[in-house]
Amino acid sequence: MLTITQALHDQIVAHAREDHPDEACGVVAGPVGSGRPERFIPMLNAARSPTFYEFDSQDLLKLYREMDDRDEEPVVIYHSHTATEAYPSRTDITYANEPGAHYVLVSTADTDGAGDFQFRSFRIVEGEVTEEEVRVVDAY
């Protein structure tokens, strides 16, 4: 289960809406081993595409060095889908290389009649996708 604060949830959704019609992407870092998302880090979609996201390799290297210096790890890796449901694509599954991370997808399309976004979380390990419950809390 992903437990995330309302503030972080809202920041991820706002980033997805802001970058629409392109896919948004980013990371929420947390203390190593805690499993607790704390620090919101929006990233630039280097692909600048409505159907694909890609972290800039230099930005990603800088981010990992920074997290290492702060004793952090990527707890949440998020991106948006602009025209499809919030479910990992084959490409998303292929690029998922953090087995301990929660992969959050936000859809900025109304694909289920429930409103203009979906917020879902998945674990992706060795190509296996498992959806998990998301619990939004005021604070940890």
Secondary structure, 3 states (H helix, E strand, C coil): CEEEEHHHHHHHHHHHHHHCCCCCEEEEEEECCCCCCCEEEEECECCCCCCCCCECHHHHHHHHHHHHHCCEEEEEEEEEECCCCCCCCHHHHHHCCCCCCEEEEEECCCCCCCCCCEEEEEEEECCEEEEECEEEECCC
